[in-house]
Amino acid sequence: MPEPDSLSLATTAPRLMVALLVGLLIGLDRERSEARKQKSSMGGVRTFPLLALLGALSSLLEPRLGLWPLGLAFGGVIAIVAVAYVRTSATALGATTEMAALVTFVLGVFAGQGALLLAGAVGVVVAVLLVAKLRLERVSRSMSEEEITATLELAVISAIVLPLVPNRSYGPWGGLNPFEVWLIVVLVSAVSFAGFVAMRLWGLHKGLLVAAFVGAMVSSTAVTLAMAERSRRSPELARAPAAGAVMASTIMCVRVGVLATAFAPALAPRLWPALAVMALVGAVCTVWLLRARRDPGASEAAPHLANPSSVKTALTFGLVYAAVGFAVSGLEALLGNAGTLLAAVVSAIVDVDAISITLARQAGQDEGRRALLALAVAVAAITNTLVKGGIAGAAGRGRFRILVGAALGAMSLAGAAVALLSWSWG
């Protein structure tokens, strides 16, 4: 709550400015929408900023005058909204503008209370929802009952189950963290579902690439599995999901290099040559797949998908992730330094980031082992790339397996050759 002496210009100006901008952002869309429909409504580009300012001002007065200014203002807004709805409901269904007005007033109150980030973020989300009306309606109307069920499944495992899973380590070596395992399940399902939504919004090829690019920032393995599942459910596809999978591995090489050298800059001369060559080969393969991305029999429109988020596949991968994490902890506990390379290989089967950061931290503390640790990080990246080729072969279908396997194999061979040269010259 604002303090009684906080009504200075320096304090109130940012709050009023955020309220004004939020109201203006929402009002711009409402003005455009009502003009397109050629009908009169409760307001637009002027009314909504005023509603937000009313909420902010009544909130700022609360420390000095109590809650009654805020209550009166809110009651007045409700009355205006009710009158506007009664006046327009006879000729048009829906109450989007009226609900947006109430939300705008509340966001103004948040801004007046000093919650500027919250007010701004929610305001942007509201504006995006309003602007994306046509696209959202097109996606929702084209979804089958199975696709809606898959959407609810993803919501359940991410919003309900995930917060309930304990976030602590179990087992003799502390190698099993249920929260991390379930997070991987959510991630794989989310990447697959993101690909489905992107295909609905931007078409088949662009949609898959957008989903692959975003997902690769977190897990290229999850992206590869999602693209393989896409090729299995849509056999006519090969090049589009293959390009997404190869692009994800290319991004992984850059991501690993950035993470490792951020924790141990001294690793850069030994580590980056191998990763850079892998990324270069992957980029060339991705460009080639994109330039010839049209698959025989595949149209630009997204095909019907029976299940956009394969929870069963994600659960299987989560179990493998748990087993590998447990094995890595055991190797490190039993073998110590002798298990560094072996732990890197085993860990990279499912997650290359964690082992890369761990090894980089060790390199920052032990100068004598930097060459070995740089090689271990490169080995982890190469192993992870090979494993994704195996995932593509096992979970994919048709030409997708050949395209991804060849590209990832070329990346791995090039990276291994450069890593060995760097090791021998070091």
Residue pairs with C-beta under 8 A, 6 or more apart in sequence:
1 62
1 63
1 113
2 11
2 59
2 60
2 62
2 63
2 112
2 113
2 114
3 63
4 63
4 64
6 12
6 63
7 60
7 64
12 60
14 116
15 56
15 60
15 111
15 112
15 113
15 114
15 116
16 53
16 56
16 57
16 111
16 112
18 111
18 116
18 119
18 120
19 49
19 52
19 53
19 55
19 56
19 107
19 108
19 111
19 112
19 119
20 49
20 52
20 53
21 120
21 123
22 52
22 104
22 107
22 108
22 111
22 119
22 120
22 123
23 48
23 49
23 50
23 51
23 52
23 53
23 104
23 107
23 108
24 45
24 48
24 49
25 123
25 124
25 127
26 48
26 100
26 103
26 104
26 123
26 126
26 127
26 130
27 43
27 44
27 45
27 46
27 47
27 48
27 49
27 104
28 44
28 45
28 127
29 127
29 130
29 131
30 41
30 43
30 44
30 45
30 48
30 97
30 100
30 130
31 44
31 45
33 97
33 130
33 133
34 40
34 41
34 44
34 97
35 44
37 92
39 88
39 91
39 92
40 88
41 84
41 88
41 97
42 80
42 81
42 84
42 88
42 97
42 98
42 101
43 51
43 84
43 97
43 101
47 101
48 100
48 101
48 104
51 77
51 101
51 104
51 105
51 108
52 104
52 105
52 107
52 108
52 111
53 108
54 73
54 77
54 105
54 108
55 73
55 104
55 105
55 106
55 107
55 108
55 109
55 110
55 111
55 112
56 108
56 109
56 111
56 112
57 73
57 112
58 69
58 70
58 72
58 73
58 74
58 109
58 112
59 70
59 108
59 109
59 111
59 112
59 113
60 112
61 69
61 70
62 69
62 70
70 109
73 105
74 105
77 101
77 102
77 105
78 102
80 101
81 98
81 101
81 102
84 97
84 98
84 101
85 95
85 98
89 95
96 130
96 133
100 126
100 130
103 122
103 126
104 123
104 126
107 119
107 122
107 123
107 126
108 119
110 118
110 119
110 122
111 119
129 136
135 201
138 200
139 197
139 200
139 201
142 200
143 151
144 304
146 306
146 307
147 196
147 305
147 307
147 308
150 193
150 307
150 308
150 309
150 311
151 193
151 308
151 309
153 189
153 309
153 311
154 186
154 189
154 190
154 193
154 309
154 311
157 182
157 185
157 186
157 189
157 311
158 186
158 189
158 190
161 182
162 179
162 182
162 183
162 186
165 178
165 179
165 182
166 178
166 179
167 177
167 178
167 179
167 180
168 177
168 179
169 175
169 176
169 177
170 176
170 177
170 178
171 326
171 329
172 330
173 326
173 329
173 330
173 332
173 333
174 329
175 325
175 326
175 327
175 328
175 329
175 330
176 322
176 325
176 326
177 325
180 321
180 325
181 318
181 319
181 321
181 322
181 325
182 318
184 219
184 222
184 314
184 317
184 318
184 321
184 350
185 311
185 314
185 315
185 317
185 318
186 314
187 215
187 218
187 219
187 222
187 314
188 219
188 222
188 225
188 226
188 313
188 314
188 317
188 318
189 309
189 310
189 311
189 314
190 215
190 309
191 211
191 215
191 219
191 222
191 223
191 225
191 226
192 225
192 226
192 229
192 230
192 308
192 309
192 310
192 313
192 314
193 308
193 309
194 211
194 214
194 215
195 207
195 208
195 211
195 212
195 215
195 226
195 227
195 230
195 244
195 308
196 302
196 305
196 308
196 309
197 207
197 211
197 308
198 206
198 207
198 208
198 210
198 211
199 207
199 208
199 211
199 302
200 207
200 302
201 207
202 210
203 300
203 301
203 302
204 237
204 240
204 298
204 299
204 300
204 301
204 302
204 303
205 240
205 293
205 300
207 302
208 227
208 230
208 240
208 241
208 243
208 244
209 240
209 243
209 244
209 247
209 290
211 223
211 226
211 244
212 223
212 227
212 243
212 244
212 245
212 247
212 248
213 244
213 247
213 248
213 251
215 222
215 223
215 226
215 248
216 223
216 247
216 248
216 249
216 251
216 252
216 255
217 251
217 255
219 351
220 248
220 249
220 251
220 252
220 384
220 388
221 350
221 351
221 352
221 384
221 387
221 388
221 391
222 317
223 244
223 245
223 248
224 245
224 248
224 249
224 388
224 391
224 392
224 404
225 313
225 317
225 391
225 395
227 241
227 242
227 244
227 245
227 248
227 392
227 396
227 400
227 404
228 241
228 245
228 391
228 392
228 394
228 395
228 396
228 397
228 400
228 404
229 310
229 313
229 395
230 237
230 241
231 237
231 238
231 241
231 242
231 396
231 397
231 398
231 400
231 401
232 395
232 396
232 397
233 305
233 306
233 307
234 298
234 303
234 305
235 397
235 398
236 295
236 296
236 297
236 298
236 303
237 295
237 298
237 303
237 400
238 295
238 398
238 399
238 400
238 403
239 289
239 292
239 293
239 294
239 295
239 399
239 403
240 293
240 295
240 298
241 396
241 400
242 289
242 399
242 400
242 403
242 404
242 407
243 286
243 289
243 290
243 293
245 388
245 392
245 404
245 408
246 282
246 285
246 286
246 289
246 403
246 404
246 407
246 408
247 282
247 286
249 282
249 385
249 388
249 407
249 408
249 411
250 278
250 279
250 282
250 283
250 286
250 411
252 352
252 381
252 384
252 385
253 275
253 276
253 278
253 279
253 282
253 381
253 385
253 411
253 415
254 275
254 279
255 353
256 275
256 352
256 353
256 356
256 377
256 380
256 381
257 268
257 271
257 272
257 275
257 276
259 353
259 356
259 357
259 360
260 267
260 271
260 356
260 357
260 359
260 360
260 377
261 267
261 268
261 271
261 272
261 360
262 360
263 357
263 360
263 361
263 363
263 364
264 360
264 361
264 363
264 364
264 370
264 373
266 363
266 364
266 367
266 370
267 360
267 363
267 370
267 373
267 374
267 377
270 370
270 371
270 374
270 375
270 422
270 423
270 426
271 374
271 377
271 378
273 418
273 419
273 421
273 422
274 378
274 381
274 382
274 415
274 416
274 418
274 419
274 422
275 378
275 381
275 415
277 414
277 415
277 417
277 418
278 381
278 382
278 385
278 411
278 412
278 414
278 415
280 414
281 407
281 410
281 411
281 414
282 407
282 408
282 411
285 406
285 407
285 410
285 411
286 407
289 403
289 407
313 395
317 350
320 349
320 350
321 350
321 351
324 346
324 347
324 349
324 350
324 351
325 347
325 350
325 351
327 346
328 343
328 346
328 347
328 355
331 339
331 342
331 343
331 346
332 339
332 343
335 342
335 343
337 369
340 359
340 372
340 373
340 376
341 372
341 375
341 376
341 379
343 355
344 355
344 359
344 376
344 377
344 379
344 380
344 383
345 379
345 380
345 383
347 354
347 355
347 380
348 355
348 379
348 380
348 381
348 383
348 384
348 387
349 383
349 384
349 387
350 387
352 380
352 381
352 383
352 384
355 376
355 377
355 380
356 377
356 380
356 381
359 373
359 376
359 377
359 380
360 373
360 377
362 369
362 373
363 369
363 370
363 373
363 374
366 373
371 423
371 426
374 422
375 419
375 422
375 423
378 415
378 419
378 422
379 419
381 415
382 412
382 415
382 416
382 419
385 408
385 411
385 412
385 415
386 408
386 409
386 412
388 404
388 408
389 404
389 405
389 408
389 409
389 412
392 400
392 401
392 404
392 405
392 408
393 401
393 404
393 405
396 404
